[in-house]
Amino acid sequence: MKRRLAVLILVLISFVCAGLAQSVFLDGNAVADKNQEQGRSVVGQVFTKSDSPIVEAVVYLKNTKTLTIKSFITEKDGGYRFHGLSPNIDYEIYADYQGQKSPVKTISSFDTRSNVTLNIHIDAK
């Protein structure tokens, strides 16, 4: 009986500890469980200088903290999208099409919008 009670107490303690482990602390800041945090989204379209959408341009998004780069190939309407981005990190974004590169733009962590719409222009032929 005492052994069963001890096992039951250990099981309950493990459940409580698992519940408390949903937040992780990095650099003194709490980071929520990924399932609970939706993050920020960046969407837009890539256009020529004359505002025609560019299909199959490559949009690059660089995390300035980790230096990792995500890419997206634009769709038929020139559209691109990146979801689940950290609101506490700056990102650099630019597009490339047939060797022509757009200017690099910065998405600042001080920009508090959770959904950023950013259209990109390339001097494409």
N, C-alpha and C positions, 0 to 999 in steps of 0.2 A: 504494500500500500504506500509506504513512504517513497519507494522507488518510482512508482507511477506518478505520485505527486511531484517529485523532483523533475521527472521528464516533462510533465505538463508545464511546470514553471519555466523550464528551459525553452520549451516551444513558444510559450507566450512572450518570453523575453526576446527571442529571435524575431518574432513578428513585430514587436515594438521597435526593435533596432532597425529592421528592414524599412519600416515606415518613416523612421527618422533619417534614413540614408537617402531620401529622395532629393535632398539638396547637397550640392558639393561646393566647397569653398575654394576659390582660386584667387590669389592676391588679395585676400580679405573681403572679396565680394561674393555674395551668394549667387550661384547659377542654378536656375530651376531645372527640374527634370525636362528633357527635350519634349516629352509628350505634353507637358503643360505649357511650354513656351512656344508661341507661334512665330515670333521673330518678325522680321521686316521683309517686304517684297520690293523688288525693283522691276518694273516693266516698261516697255516702250517699243518704238519702231526705229528702224534704220532707213534713212532716206538719202537720195542723191541731192545734189545742190539745188536741183529744180523740184524737190519735194516728191519724187517718185519713190515708192517703196523698193527696197533692195532685197531680193530673195537670195537666200544662201550666203549672206554675209556672216562672218563669225564675230560674235560679241564676246569680249573678254572682261571678266570681273575679277579684280585682284584684291584680296584681303591684305591690307597694309600692315597688319600685325603678324600674321603667319606667312605672308608672301605666297599663299596658295592662290591658284588661278582656276576659276571655273569658266567654261565656255558654253555658248549657245549658238546654234546655226539658225538664222532667222527663217521664219515661215513665209508663206505665200504673200502675206500682207506686210512683210518686213518686220514682223513682231518678234520680240524676245521676252523672256521672263526669268527671274531668279527669285526663289522663295526660301524662307527659313534662314534669313541672314540675321546676324547679331546686330541689335540696335546700338551696341556700345563700341562698334569698330568702324573705322573709316574704310571705304572701298574706292578703288579707281576703276573706271570703266571706259572702254573704247571699242570701236568696231574696225574690222578689216575686210576689204573686198577687193579681190584681184590685185593685191599689192598696194592698194590705196588705204591709208589708215586715217581714222578720224582723230580729232584732238582728244586727249585724255581728260575726262571729267572726274571730279571727286564727289563722292556721296559721304557727307560728314556725319559723324556720330552725334553732332550737335543738332542735326536736322531730326526733329522728333516725329516726323511722319512715319507711320508704319507701312504705308503704301506709297512708294515714290514712282512717279511716271517721268521718264527721261527719254526724249527722242534724240537720236544721234544722226548727224549729217556727215556724209563722206563725199569728197569731190570725185565721184566715180564717173567714168566715161559712159 
